[in-house]
Amino acid sequence: MSPIDNILEQLIEESRELEKKIATLSRKPYIIGFISKKYIKCGKKNCKCQKNKNYYHGPYYYLRKEPDYKYRTYLGKTIPENIEEEIKTGLLLKEAIERKRKIDQTIKKISNLLVKK
Ligand SMILES: [Zn+2]
């Protein structure tokens, strides 16, 4: 087996492993997004936040999701535990998909080169 065949075989194996990983991860609940937080001044005349310029309410947590992260969902004053877990899963899933995509591209390029020979 030539070195290039060896590399190709390794890449195909890695792509298969990633496919399994993606399948496993996508069976779990997941969110592709991130959490943002905000501190605010409420606008009530007699509130602490109006009297003290360094005082803000919050943090208040929001979830921003793919595709454009534009819309946010209010989560509350604490981040729900399952949301954090689902974001972690989403991140792993996104990484695995991206990695598989790159590996598959490389496999295709190498295969094309081998065919042309
Ligand atoms: Zn206030």
Boltz pocket constraint, residues with backbone or C-beta under 6 A from the ligand:
constraints:
  - pocket:
      binder: B
      contacts: [[A, 40], [A, 41], [A, 42], [A, 43], [A, 44], [A, 47], [A, 48], [A, 49], [A, 50], [A, 57]]
      max_distance: 6.0
